[in-house]
Amino acid sequence: MSGSIRKRSVVIAGHRTSISLEPEFWSALKDIARKRNASINDLVTEIDKMRAARDEAGNLSSALRVYVLQSLTGAPPAAPVAAAKPAP
């Protein structure tokens, strides 16, 4: 792994943001998007929505790395939790 982290721009819900990823993770993310017939922006948006639904405190770059790792190991990415919580 080269380890040289590079900032890249993506668009999430119409807003441009930057993510910092190693080239190997970026390449794997592009491969996953291609296999799903999705754009990088669409895939990153989906991962960001899952992260928000789980109320994760980590940053988007970390969530992308975990998603790539889960995809490569065959582990299913964690599904978003239901929006409505059951009443007490």
PyMOL commands that set and color helices and strands:
alter all, ss='L'
color gray80, all
select helices_A, chain A and resi 23-35+40-53+60-73
alter helices_A, ss='H'
color red, helices_A
select strands_A, chain A and resi 6-12+15-21
alter strands_A, ss='S'
color yellow, strands_A
deselect
rebuild
show_as cartoon
